[in-house]
Every structure is written in C-alpha cells, then in structure tokens.
C-alpha cells in the first residue's frame, strides 16, 4: 500500500514538471530575444560613455556645455543655454509615455487606440530627429565643429582679451572684456576669408597668447555617440511605422495575443529613451 501511494505521488509530480512546451517564466521567445538584444546594446552604449568620461577627465580643458549648446531655432542672436536640448529630451520622454499607452490599448485589443498612440509616438520620434538634425547643422555649418576641429574650449587662467569678438584690437579708452578661469569660449570663423578668428588675451599672471582650439576628441565623441543614438531613434521610427501599418491592416488582431509585437517594439523604444537620459547627462549637464 505504501509503495502504491509513493508511486501515485511520483506520477502526479511528473505531470506537474515542465515538459519544455511552455516557458517557465511566462515570457515569449520574441520578448526574450528582445531583452537579449537590449542587454548587448546597453553594453555598447556603456562602452561609448565610459570612453567619453576617460577622455574628458584626462584633458585639462573641456568645452563648457552652456557655451556649446546655447542656440535655439529662429532666434540666432538669443543665448539660451541647454533650452533646446531640454525640449528635445522632453519630446522623447513624452513619446515614451505615448508608447506605454499604445501597449495598454494593445492588451485591451483596441486597434484604434493602438493606432492613435503609436502615431503620436512616431511623431515624437520624428520631431526629436528633426531637432537633432538642426543641432548638427548648426554645429557643423555655423560653428565649424567637426570630428577633427573643435572651436570650443575653456580658459585655464583668468585675464582679459586684447581684441574684441571680431578679432580687432580695442580702441583707445575702451574697456577690455575680462574672463575667469574655466569660462568657455568659441573660436569664430570669418566666412569671407574662411579663416578662424582667435582672439588675443593677457592672463593675470602677465602671459599673453591667442585662443587655442579645444580637445579634438570632443567633436569625434559628440557626433559618434549622439549619431549612434540618433540611428537607434531613426530605426525605431522606421519599425514603429511598419508595425503601425500592420496594426491598421488588422494583422495582429487575428493573433489575439494582446498585440505582442507592439509590446516588443515598446521595449526597444523605452530603451532608446533611457539611453538618451544618460547621453543628456554626460554631454549636456556635466
């Protein structure tokens, strides 16, 4: 009797064991692979940002973000440090919120709701890309920043300029502009002569010289890292658009799986938004 009871209990236990047909973690293969991809992508971004930090803190001077990122569209004469990039960040974060709403509507099998919120997400991503394109155009075409040339830098010592912002000597009796240690500056370019204007200066210790270009690595790092992230945003907008077309066509309605494809692209989009928070912190705030 005892042996029969033990055998019966063993058979019941065997029936409850995982047979390999269902995931023990209740996660589909597609979502699991998306998590694997995001993990490897996170390592790539981490490598970029660690390299940026190592090069930045090994340099005695580095461009001041308030000087580099002070332009805003349609108001070229207005100095508004970090206002435009803050708007870009806000747009991307809001697009993450609309993506959450799209996933929620997918779980409810509400096709119209998914289409509406995904469209707003795509609009947010496209707006971010447009803003980034304007930022790059301004830095390359108007401020002459390239992967080889960095007109932005910072002062090592306090002092005064011997020339005005156009590179001309101050007239007699004119008070010279003073600067402090750590102040940022931009070497301008005369578009008529196609030459850079490097202002002469005198430090408080009596040393005279001319402004030198900033660390070359800044331009290469900025365009590489923000460009790599921008490529992710562009890819996300492209995939979102394809999935939106499929949603509108009823492709996922027939599957009755809570619009899992929308949820998977949502994971990618949230990752892209999260990475931008770190890029924003490293490049624009520190």
Number of C-alpha atoms within 10 A of each C-alpha: 6 7 8 9 10 11 12 12 11 11 11 11 10 11 9 8 8 10 10 7 6 10 11 9 7 7 10 11 10 12 16 13 12 14 16 12 12 16 12 11 15 15 11 11 17 14 12 16 18 12 12 20 13 10 15 17 10 10 11 10 17 21 23 20 16 17 19 20 20 16 22 20 12 7 9 11 9 11 14 15 17 19 14 18 20 13 13 20 16 14 19 28 21 16 26 24 14 22 27 22 19 28 26 19 21 26 18 13 17 16 19 14 17 26 20 16 22 27 20 18 30 23 16 22 28 19 16 23 19 13 19 18 13 14 17 19 14 18 18 15 10 12 18 18 23 19 15 11 17 23 27 28 24 22 20 14 16 16 21 18 23 21 18 15 16 13 17 12 15 15 10 6 6 8 11 16 14 13 18 15 12 16 16 20 19 24 21 19 17 11 9 6 7 8 10 14 18 20 21 18 23 18 19 12 9 9 10 14 14 14 19 17 16 21 21 17 18 25 20 17 19 18 16 14 17 17 15 14 18 20 13 17 23 17 13 21 23 15 14 23 16 11 19 20 13 15 21 15 11 12 12 20 17 8 10 11 12 18 25 18 18 24 19 17 20 23 18 18 25 18 18 22 21 14 17 19 13 14 19 16 11 14 20 17 11 8
